[in-house]
Amino acid sequence: MVTRRNLLGAAAGAGVLALTAGAPAGAAISNSGTWTAEVSANGWSIQPAAIATFRIGGSTASVALRRGDAAAVLLHVARRWHYEIAALDTGEGGGIAGYIISRTARADFESNQLSGTAVVLHPTAYPFGGSERLWPHQEAIVRDILADCAGTVVWGGHLTPAKASHFHLAARPGDNALARVAARLDTGRQRRFRSQTAGVVADPAAPARRALTRNIPRPR
């Protein structure tokens, strides 16, 4: 199983921008732990026809996500995690999960998987409740990934209860900021990240990158 100790060989860092989108009006988790609304907590409709399966760049792993800008941004998160924190295609740590059909939710933010606007990376290694945290160098990487996403993504390490494996869109449907970030990060639209390999990634320790993460909170 992936643990903090056997992930030490991955590159430096982890973090993320905590713009918490509250549940939409009328949305709630029932007493039986079921999400009852037709939109997820971040305001996206639960629409199975909008979901498609995508390959994580540089890996053999695939994930189901909402088509369009949502997938472009979340795939970037997953791709960098795969290269810089731990591989997503080894079967360890629970791998990767995106869209789900089960409406069981322990916290509002877990409902975002129902709309295909959340991704969970190594969920058994970093479970709900925050019992296992990333190492500081991995948190630096996550913070750098969040800087790439420019406020459009929330990291579960900043949420309560914590879930360090969880990332979801903070941007609402139709948000122009999301479209701009997606256009910049989508490997299908431009080549900036297309040649990314394990040795060719952003350096979170570079002064310019550290400046981008200065205002991103650290987990409590």
C-alpha positions as a Python dict, from the first residue, in 0.01 Angstrom:
ca = {
    (1, 'M'): (0, 0, 0),
    (2, 'V'): (116, 357, -68),
    (3, 'T'): (217, 525, 257),
    (4, 'R'): (394, 845, 351),
    (5, 'R'): (716, 646, 395),
    (6, 'N'): (723, 474, 56),
    (7, 'L'): (629, 793, -126),
    (8, 'L'): (947, 967, -7),
    (9, 'G'): (1125, 901, -334),
    (10, 'A'): (883, 1123, -528),
    (11, 'A'): (984, 1481, -621),
    (12, 'A'): (952, 1777, -379),
    (13, 'G'): (623, 1913, -240),
    (14, 'A'): (237, 1940, -207),
    (15, 'G'): (-48, 2204, -128),
    (16, 'V'): (-363, 2382, -278),
    (17, 'L'): (-591, 2688, -290),
    (18, 'A'): (-887, 2645, -55),
    (19, 'L'): (-1177, 2827, -219),
    (20, 'T'): (-1459, 2628, -62),
    (21, 'A'): (-1778, 2628, -264),
    (22, 'G'): (-2067, 2568, -27),
    (23, 'A'): (-2357, 2338, -101),
    (24, 'P'): (-2630, 2487, -323),
    (25, 'A'): (-2953, 2600, -164),
    (26, 'G'): (-3169, 2304, -65),
    (27, 'A'): (-2886, 2052, -100),
    (28, 'A'): (-2817, 1825, 193),
    (29, 'I'): (-2695, 1488, 308),
    (30, 'S'): (-2987, 1290, 445),
    (31, 'N'): (-2984, 1111, 778),
    (32, 'S'): (-2891, 793, 591),
    (33, 'G'): (-2582, 961, 442),
    (34, 'T'): (-2727, 1015, 93),
    (35, 'W'): (-2681, 1325, -123),
    (36, 'T'): (-3033, 1436, -214),
    (37, 'A'): (-2984, 1724, -460),
    (38, 'E'): (-2957, 1715, -840),
    (39, 'V'): (-2652, 1939, -828),
    (40, 'S'): (-2328, 1868, -644),
    (41, 'A'): (-2201, 2087, -361),
    (42, 'N'): (-1993, 2299, -599),
    (43, 'G'): (-2299, 2386, -809),
    (44, 'W'): (-2260, 2148, -1107),
    (45, 'S'): (-2553, 1942, -1232),
    (46, 'I'): (-2548, 1566, -1183),
    (47, 'Q'): (-2569, 1465, -1546),
    (48, 'P'): (-2434, 1120, -1645),
    (49, 'A'): (-2453, 1206, -2017),
    (50, 'A'): (-2185, 1473, -1960),
    (51, 'I'): (-1928, 1218, -1835),
    (52, 'A'): (-1649, 1060, -2041),
    (53, 'T'): (-1344, 848, -1962),
    (54, 'F'): (-997, 1001, -2003),
    (55, 'R'): (-643, 863, -1987),
    (56, 'I'): (-406, 1026, -1737),
    (57, 'G'): (-112, 1159, -1940),
    (58, 'G'): (204, 951, -1901),
    (59, 'S'): (23, 661, -1733),
    (60, 'T'): (-200, 365, -1811),
    (61, 'A'): (-462, 489, -1562),
    (62, 'S'): (-799, 627, -1675),
    (63, 'V'): (-1066, 827, -1495),
    (64, 'A'): (-1427, 930, -1565),
    (65, 'L'): (-1480, 1307, -1547),
    (66, 'R'): (-1711, 1577, -1680),
    (67, 'R'): (-1625, 1666, -2040),
    (68, 'G'): (-1476, 2003, -2127),
    (69, 'D'): (-1300, 2250, -1900),
    (70, 'A'): (-1365, 2045, -1585),
    (71, 'A'): (-1179, 1745, -1723),
    (72, 'A'): (-895, 1956, -1863),
    (73, 'V'): (-815, 2107, -1524),
    (74, 'L'): (-861, 1792, -1315),
    (75, 'L'): (-653, 1585, -1557),
    (76, 'H'): (-369, 1832, -1509),
    (77, 'V'): (-393, 1780, -1132),
    (78, 'A'): (-386, 1402, -1175),
    (79, 'R'): (-100, 1411, -1426),
    (80, 'R'): (126, 1612, -1197),
    (81, 'W'): (38, 1392, -896),
    (82, 'H'): (129, 1086, -1106),
    (83, 'Y'): (469, 1229, -1205),
    (84, 'E'): (566, 1407, -885),
    (85, 'I'): (397, 1240, -588),
    (86, 'A'): (318, 876, -672),
    (87, 'A'): (215, 673, -977),
    (88, 'L'): (-158, 631, -1027),
    (89, 'D'): (-139, 314, -1239),
    (90, 'T'): (28, 68, -1001),
    (91, 'G'): (-284, -38, -814),
    (92, 'E'): (-144, 92, -486),
    (93, 'G'): (-316, 335, -254),
    (94, 'G'): (-653, 297, -423),
    (95, 'G'): (-538, 439, -758),
    (96, 'I'): (-768, 709, -892),
    (97, 'A'): (-1142, 773, -886),
    (98, 'G'): (-1353, 1042, -1050),
    (99, 'Y'): (-1722, 1024, -1138),
    (100, 'I'): (-1932, 793, -921),
    (101, 'I'): (-2298, 694, -925),
    (102, 'S'): (-2335, 612, -555),
    (103, 'R'): (-2497, 902, -369),
    (104, 'T'): (-2342, 804, -37),
    (105, 'A'): (-2154, 1104, 104),
    (106, 'R'): (-1985, 1167, 438),
    (107, 'A'): (-1937, 1539, 368),
    (108, 'D'): (-2083, 1782, 113),
    (109, 'F'): (-1762, 1794, -91),
    (110, 'E'): (-1779, 1421, -169),
    (111, 'S'): (-2095, 1492, -374),
    (112, 'N'): (-1877, 1665, -634),
    (113, 'Q'): (-1780, 1325, -771),
    (114, 'L'): (-2145, 1279, -870),
    (115, 'S'): (-2113, 1563, -1121),
    (116, 'G'): (-1772, 1447, -1246),
    (117, 'T'): (-1604, 1761, -1108),
    (118, 'A'): (-1383, 1595, -846),
    (119, 'V'): (-1095, 1351, -856),
    (120, 'V'): (-960, 1134, -575),
    (121, 'L'): (-594, 1023, -591),
    (122, 'H'): (-480, 728, -376),
    (123, 'P'): (-793, 741, -159),
    (124, 'T'): (-703, 442, 62),
    (125, 'A'): (-360, 589, 134),
    (126, 'Y'): (-510, 931, 222),
    (127, 'P'): (-858, 856, 355),
    (128, 'F'): (-1150, 1070, 464),
    (129, 'G'): (-1086, 1224, 805),
    (130, 'G'): (-720, 1310, 750),
    (131, 'S'): (-567, 1018, 940),
    (132, 'E'): (-279, 1013, 690),
    (133, 'R'): (-118, 1335, 564),
    (134, 'L'): (123, 1409, 284),
    (135, 'W'): (487, 1473, 364),
    (136, 'P'): (591, 1841, 359),
    (137, 'H'): (771, 1810, 24),
    (138, 'Q'): (456, 1655, -126),
    (139, 'E'): (241, 1934, 17),
    (140, 'A'): (473, 2180, -158),
    (141, 'I'): (397, 2005, -488),
    (142, 'V'): (22, 2018, -424),
    (143, 'R'): (49, 2390, -348),
    (144, 'D'): (232, 2435, -678),
    (145, 'I'): (-39, 2238, -862),
    (146, 'L'): (-301, 2465, -704),
    (147, 'A'): (-105, 2765, -828),
    (148, 'D'): (-130, 2620, -1180),
    (149, 'C'): (-508, 2602, -1132),
    (150, 'A'): (-530, 2968, -1024),
    (151, 'G'): (-811, 2934, -771),
    (152, 'T'): (-1032, 2702, -974),
    (153, 'V'): (-955, 2391, -765),
    (154, 'V'): (-995, 2309, -395),
    (155, 'W'): (-774, 2053, -219),
    (156, 'G'): (-927, 1821, 40),
    (157, 'G'): (-629, 1874, 269),
    (158, 'H'): (-772, 2220, 338),
    (159, 'L'): (-1123, 2095, 412),
    (160, 'T'): (-1290, 1978, 733),
    (161, 'P'): (-1300, 1681, 761),
    (162, 'A'): (-972, 1660, 570),
    (163, 'K'): (-918, 1425, 276),
    (164, 'A'): (-573, 1478, 125),
    (165, 'S'): (-655, 1257, -175),
    (166, 'H'): (-946, 1478, -286),
    (167, 'F'): (-954, 1767, -537),
    (168, 'H'): (-1265, 1938, -675),
    (169, 'L'): (-1358, 2237, -887),
    (170, 'A'): (-1425, 2557, -696),
    (171, 'A'): (-1534, 2731, -1016),
    (172, 'R'): (-1903, 2728, -1101),
    (173, 'P'): (-2044, 2632, -1442),
    (174, 'G'): (-1975, 2900, -1703),
    (175, 'D'): (-1695, 3062, -1501),
    (176, 'N'): (-1465, 3245, -1745),
    (177, 'A'): (-1168, 3187, -1512),
    (178, 'L'): (-1215, 2812, -1545),
    (179, 'A'): (-1221, 2839, -1923),
    (180, 'R'): (-897, 3040, -1922),
    (181, 'V'): (-719, 2797, -1691),
    (182, 'A'): (-842, 2497, -1889),
    (183, 'A'): (-718, 2648, -2215),
    (184, 'R'): (-376, 2701, -2060),
    (185, 'L'): (-345, 2354, -1907),
    (186, 'D'): (-522, 2132, -2159),
    (187, 'T'): (-258, 1925, -2343),
    (188, 'G'): (-501, 1880, -2631),
    (189, 'R'): (-507, 2257, -2697),
    (190, 'Q'): (-142, 2351, -2651),
    (191, 'R'): (197, 2191, -2600),
    (192, 'R'): (317, 2341, -2272),
    (193, 'F'): (272, 2020, -2071),
    (194, 'R'): (261, 1768, -2356),
    (195, 'S'): (627, 1673, -2326),
    (196, 'Q'): (612, 1648, -1946),
    (197, 'T'): (802, 1349, -1807),
    (198, 'A'): (917, 1250, -1461),
    (199, 'G'): (1225, 1470, -1509),
    (200, 'V'): (1056, 1763, -1686),
    (201, 'V'): (816, 1930, -1444),
    (202, 'A'): (772, 2265, -1272),
    (203, 'D'): (1014, 2316, -982),
    (204, 'P'): (808, 2415, -675),
    (205, 'A'): (1123, 2547, -508),
    (206, 'A'): (1197, 2799, -784),
    (207, 'P'): (1151, 3159, -659),
    (208, 'A'): (888, 3239, -923),
    (209, 'R'): (687, 2929, -833),
    (210, 'R'): (716, 2997, -459),
    (211, 'A'): (582, 3347, -517),
    (212, 'L'): (273, 3198, -681),
    (213, 'T'): (200, 2983, -375),
    (214, 'R'): (266, 3249, -110),
    (215, 'N'): (-104, 3311, -37),
    (216, 'I'): (-214, 2948, -54),
    (217, 'P'): (-294, 2829, 299),
    (218, 'R'): (-121, 2535, 460),
    (219, 'P'): (-317, 2249, 615),
    (220, 'R'): (-394, 2298, 983),
}
